[in-house]
Amino acid sequence: MDVLARNNVKVSGDPAAPAMILAHGFGCDQNMWRFVAPAFEATHRVVLFDHVGFGDSDHAAWDPQRYATLDGYARDVLEICRELELTGAVFVGHSVSSMIGVLAANAEPERFDRLVLVGPSPRYIDDNGYVGGFSREDIDELLDSLASNYLGWSSAMAPVIVGNPDRPELGEELTNSFCRTDPAIAAHFARVTFLADNRADLDALQTPSLVLQCSDDVIAPQVVGEYVHARIPHSELVLMQAVGHCPNLSAPDELISAIRAFL
Amino acid sequence: MHGLPSPHEGAPPAGEDAEAHYEDAPCGYVSATPGGELLTVNRTLLSWTGYTRAELLGRRFQDLLTPGGRIYHETHYAPLLRMQGAVREIALELVCADGRRLPVLVNSVLSTDAAGEPRLVRTTVFDATQRRRYERELLLAGERERAARRRMERLQRLSAVLAAAVDTRTMAAAVVDVLAADLDAGEVALALVDQHSAQLQIVGRHGGAHAAGDGDLSRAAGAPLERIMREGRTLLWSADTSSETLPLAGLAIEPVQALAVLPLAARGEPMGAVLLSFDTPRQFDEEELAFMDACAAQCSQALERARLYDNQRTIARTLQQSLLANDPPRDARFGVASCYLPAGDTLDVGGDWHDTFCIGDGSVGVVVGDVVGRGIEAATAMGQLRSAARALAGAGLGPAEVLAQLDGFVERLPRARMATVAYAELDLGTGRLRYASAGHPPMLLMAPGEPARLLWDGRGMPLGTRLGARSDAVGQVDMRPGARLLLYTDGLIEHGADPIDDGLATLVAKTEAHRTLPIGALLDELVSDGVDDDDTCLLCVEYRPTAGSRAGDP
């Protein structure tokens, strides 16, 4: 198993510098970091990758058993670290990948010096006094949205994309050249992500962490960001001006500054 | 207009201009900031959603979406728009002023300023109510078709699994296991009417820990099971939809969320029922019901077949036992032990037999034979051959003539053709043994102080081979006091593809190893490894002359 090919790992920046791993969240792929990654290439060895089933990862490596929980994705992150011999890295996780980073750091703390959690949420569904922002029905609606939006994925094109990850020109005629996902995998990941409960994992985290909370983030509301900050022992909370859930696209400069200040 | 004459060429009709088109276009128009804040909305969208312009301006586009749609907007729509500058044909639902949901298709373009920074999002919104309904119908039709195909495959699998089982015991196990898997049931119980006691009893169970309700169920709890079986109509109960308490409370199976009881019948006669309980809420639609009925029909047929098989086997076994049953003669001058072992993995009876009888006052005859084939016919032929051998031997004809007569007898008993027989007569006074064999494996002699040996003399062809007159060869050997003679059928020495010689060598060695055992225990030891796919029959006679009955005895 070639881990680097499986996760479409791309390494850039200064090979001698400390590593920075940028992990994309639900819905897209490493393209999400296109405005952020270049800013750290002078100071870091920048590692980008796609979660299995997304972007140009090896879709054939996807396995519903292995990826039945976020631990499977965390295991992939650790395998990438091992393959690249990374220790003391900075892990920047967006959305669900922030929790994947927490799980990975709990499992092998020596791999990570710092975690940057962009829009984290340990549990999306409201639960007995806990406010996550969503009900179970809301998540079902999301699954419905996924079912009716294939984003350029058709049964005719799917095999072309999956079978020829090294020939991106085949995908060019698609409406959306980013964020292509097998709808079945996307629905599975949505379920794993939005039905997960990783609140208890926060307590165990020993890695110094930065919680980046956007304004008006419907996916990870401010109370959730505050909750995460309160439960992670060594954490800072920064409230950003950026609106929405994807500051890496909507406010890359603010995000870059916040990360730099933390490091 | 390519020269087509037009009454209004060059000028739109009164009242039509770009603004009127914008407001009343057959689609919604929205302009918003890159963050989604609504700047302009056209009249069409207002009338579709029921909002006033004042209510919408200043709110964000994503605020009009369902919560799930909002996640989709944040995770897919907004990133794509930012990265590509445009998104097309995104399916969303708008929440209208009265809470109604309007399915729409949305296209957006992002316009940027001179520095490439996002400035404005222009969006068109198409009413997709009809299209979405149609897509759902297609989706549902696809799902129904897949479900139908799955059911077909399951029915085929069911019949394949049931075809592999022969008797009621294995069939019952197969039925509950395969139904639990195919119908996704947590617990399955199979109740059948016992043929002899007429009681309704649980004969198979899959899943579930408790065993409540075992015993006669037919009259339990107001006899609802019996009624279901009599009426032949499937009973379905779901905690979701039924306000009634469960009609089968306290019966064989505990319902969790839903219960189904499928009556089983053969040729119009109720034979039992399958009880299924489901851990998850379950609605039974017509297709599901039809599928369960089809499963029940297959199970009924299979169980009926198994029942017939059981009956046939019982008759054959009873017949065989009655044919083999008679106490060996008691005489102080010899001891005899015998055993009969049915084949391991088949339940059909074989045609092996053994017999011991006195000939006059001074001799004992022992015989072991094997009729080709299995089942009732083989057992019947065996019985006839056994009686014939006994009658012929009693007339004092001697081994060669007994086999020759049997050969002729088989001419009139085609089922017994190719049967093999080993026959020996022991003179109880002198210890002289005379023996003959019709195609049968050699007898084995164990004399005190001598190695065990096989007796190869007096051999002829199997009975009824029509290869001319029988040889009148007879083997002869003197048995010393304590000597033993072992007769057996080929099941004891045939093991798969191994050569017969290996089987014989093994038998000799095994006999040697246990020669000090009493004859009954010796036989137990010889069959202790079990037998393969053939019945096995053994007989051992030991010569025990009384002191002084023969000159020279110790």
Contacts between the chains, C-beta under 8 A, distances in Angstrom:
chain1	res1	chain2	res2	distance
A	25	B	75	7.1
A	26	B	75	5.4
A	27	B	72	7.9
A	27	B	74	7.9
A	27	B	75	3.1
A	27	B	76	4.8
A	27	B	79	6.6
A	28	B	75	7.2
A	28	B	76	7.4
A	28	B	79	5.2
A	31	B	83	6.1
A	32	B	79	6.3
A	34	B	83	7.1
A	95	B	75	7.4
A	134	B	67	6.0
A	134	B	71	7.7
A	135	B	67	7.5
A	138	B	66	7.5
A	138	B	67	3.7
A	138	B	68	5.2
A	138	B	71	7.6
A	139	B	68	6.7
A	140	B	68	6.9
A	141	B	66	5.0
A	141	B	67	6.3
A	141	B	68	2.5
A	141	B	69	6.6
A	141	B	93	7.8
A	142	B	67	7.9
A	142	B	68	3.6
A	142	B	69	7.7
A	142	B	71	4.8
A	142	B	72	6.0
A	143	B	68	7.3
A	144	B	68	6.4
A	145	B	68	5.5
A	145	B	69	5.6
A	145	B	71	7.7
A	145	B	72	4.0
A	145	B	91	7.1
A	145	B	92	7.0
A	146	B	72	7.1
A	147	B	139	7.7
A	148	B	91	4.1
A	148	B	132	7.3
A	148	B	135	6.8
A	149	B	72	7.0
A	149	B	76	7.1
A	149	B	90	5.9
A	149	B	91	5.3
A	151	B	76	6.8
A	151	B	80	7.5
A	175	B	88	5.7
A	175	B	89	7.3
A	176	B	80	5.8
A	176	B	84	6.7
A	176	B	87	7.2
A	177	B	84	7.3
A	178	B	79	7.5
A	178	B	80	6.2
A	178	B	83	5.3
A	178	B	84	6.7
A	179	B	76	6.3
A	179	B	79	6.7
A	179	B	80	6.0
A	194	B	71	7.6
A	216	B	60	7.9
A	217	B	74	7.8
A	218	B	62	6.7
A	218	B	67	7.9
A	218	B	70	4.8
A	218	B	71	7.3
A	218	B	74	6.1
A	219	B	70	7.8
A	219	B	71	5.8
A	219	B	74	5.2
A	219	B	75	7.2
A	243	B	35	4.6
A	244	B	35	6.6
A	244	B	36	7.7
A	244	B	74	6.1
A	244	B	78	6.3
A	245	B	74	4.1
A	245	B	75	7.0
A	245	B	78	7.8
A	246	B	74	6.8
A	246	B	75	8.0
A	246	B	78	6.2
A	246	B	79	5.5
A	246	B	82	7.5
A	249	B	78	7.3
A	249	B	79	5.5
A	249	B	82	4.3
A	249	B	83	6.9
A	250	B	34	7.0
A	250	B	35	7.3
A	250	B	78	7.5
A	250	B	82	6.7
